[in-house]
Amino acid sequence: MSGISQLFDPESFRAEGHKMVDALADWLKVTLNPDAETKVIDWAEPDAEYQDWSTFHSKDTEAIFSKILNRSIRIHHPQYMGHQVCAPAPLAALAAFEGALLNNGGAVFEMGQASCTLEKYLIDRFKSWFGYDDKGDGFFTSGGTIANITALLCAKSVMAEEDVWEKGTGRQYAVMVSEEAHYCVDRAVRIMGWGREGIILIPVDEQYKMRTDLLENNFNKAKEEGKQIIAVVGSAPSTATGIYDNLLEIGAFCRSKNLWFHIDAAHGGPSVFSEKYKFLMEGCGLADSITVDAHKMMMVPGLTTMLLFRDYRHSYQTFAQKAHYLWGNDEPEWYNLGKRTMECTKLMMSIRVYVILQTYGIHIFGEFVEYCYDLAGLFYNLILQQPRLEAPVAPESNIVCFRYYRDDCADLNEINQKIRRRILEEGKFYIVQTRLKDKVFLRTTLISPATGAKHIELLIREVVSIGDSIFENKENEII
Ligand SMILES: Cc1ncc(COP(=O)(O)O)c(C=O)c1O
């Protein structure tokens, strides 16, 4: 068999595939229920990792796949508590695997009949949970970053006082957003050419929520400066703290000023599926557009993002490009998704969500949210009981920030940075760090279904013990 036909040989694929699924199932078993040896991350400095890969020459596929497994962070590990990337349900990973081999594009219906149709089906199933009626619509796109810029481009097309798409503009447009919003909103504004003046950061209150009482003043000031405010973006929740903005108040403000209201619910949108936590999204039905990352809180692999619109007609106004070789006309067609998405070729994302919805029902998404958010409440209570720890705010989601604290320590930022670094190097846990009002905090996201109270207790013990030892060594140095 020639090289190319060998590469596509169905029987080799069958054999390799069975071996790979066996290896992944074994890996999953150990990762979900690890022994003391199984680290979350086997940390290496980037240059050392590069060196390791550049001297690896095996052609044995089992060895290649196994090395990838061993050199990757284990997101399913109960002591993975880092960034908001979920541990995908194996079933959703299988759907992604199927999608990878089928490789249907999705810009045009013919190139993705199943996945294009399922995008509409899923948005139709979900939209009423977000407070939208029959006019609601949307599609899937490649990540929260792309969804947010797509929504803001749409806002510009709908709200700008001139035809920016056709004629460009010299006018200064702007967006108002909380100072705690994800950086991609700032990036989107700058990509759109509005510069630093185009992003008006609204301070947060002591709960880290956008101060909606400052919207009116900022709006008037921008107007006096000759800017046209296009939109207000609410965070649900914001990335660093996991705190939801008051969506009801932002929505009411947008209605009163005829502004586009976009919600970046990349992380916490799925709380609408939980009876207990849906109050956090109260007011989301007022939004003109909502970003929801299914690869954060819906147990599917990335990138899988939904962008919902309150009025389907708006979603066709974002791009008005003619591509007759693809679509043959400029009419709104729900099934030719490339008319509304940033991407041309797109992954078959919808099938990953569909397989979970179809086999476990919609409430499984709410159950997952409740499990993770409840655990965060427990974590916070444990922090309050530990005198060497403090938290900046009570969590509202599964993101919990805290730091090692003692009043006889001159540099708490330095000590917390060192704690985080030590934890990364040891690899028993994976947590990250953030800066809030100039204080460094350790930041966790409880997102693995295997994480339980005992893992949180272990983390607390670990942080306090590392913090004490760094502090005591420093004291000795000074002496
Ligand atoms: C609130 C929020 N918006 C947007 C993003 C970016 O999403 P993605 O990584 O899917 O592009 C994140 C990622 O953490 C986020 O937390």
The ligand as an SDF file (V2000), in Angstrom:
LIG
                    3D

 16 16  0  0  0  0  0  0  0  0999 V2000
  -16.3550   36.0670   30.4330 C   0  0  0  0  0  0  0  0  0  0  0  0
  -15.5160   35.4950   29.3260 C   0  0  0  0  0  0  0  0  0  0  0  0
  -15.7020   35.9250   28.0730 N   0  0  0  0  0  0  0  0  0  0  0  0
  -14.9840   35.4400   27.0360 C   0  0  0  0  0  0  0  0  0  0  0  0
  -14.0000   34.5080   27.2410 C   0  0  0  0  0  0  0  0  0  0  0  0
  -13.2150   34.0070   26.0810 C   0  0  0  0  0  0  0  0  0  0  0  0
  -13.7600   32.8180   25.6470 O   0  0  0  0  0  0  0  0  0  0  0  0
  -12.9940   31.8210   24.6560 P   0  0  0  0  0  0  0  0  0  0  0  0
  -11.8050   31.3430   25.3910 O   0  0  0  0  0  0  0  0  0  0  0  0
  -14.0150   30.7760   24.3810 O   0  0  0  0  0  0  0  0  0  0  0  0
  -12.6300   32.6200   23.4320 O   0  0  0  0  0  0  0  0  0  0  0  0
  -13.7690   34.0280   28.5310 C   0  0  0  0  0  0  0  0  0  0  0  0
  -12.7150   33.0240   28.7830 C   0  0  0  0  0  0  0  0  0  0  0  0
  -12.3510   32.7140   29.8720 O   0  0  0  0  0  0  0  0  0  0  0  0
  -14.5500   34.5360   29.5940 C   0  0  0  0  0  0  0  0  0  0  0  0
  -14.3610   34.1250   30.8580 O   0  0  0  0  0  0  0  0  0  0  0  0
  1  2  1  0
  2  3  1  0
  2 15  2  0
  3  4  2  0
  4  5  1  0
  5  6  1  0
  5 12  2  0
  6  7  1  0
  7  8  1  0
  8  9  2  0
  8 10  1  0
  8 11  1  0
 12 13  1  0
 12 15  1  0
 13 14  2  0
 15 16  1  0
M  END
$$$$
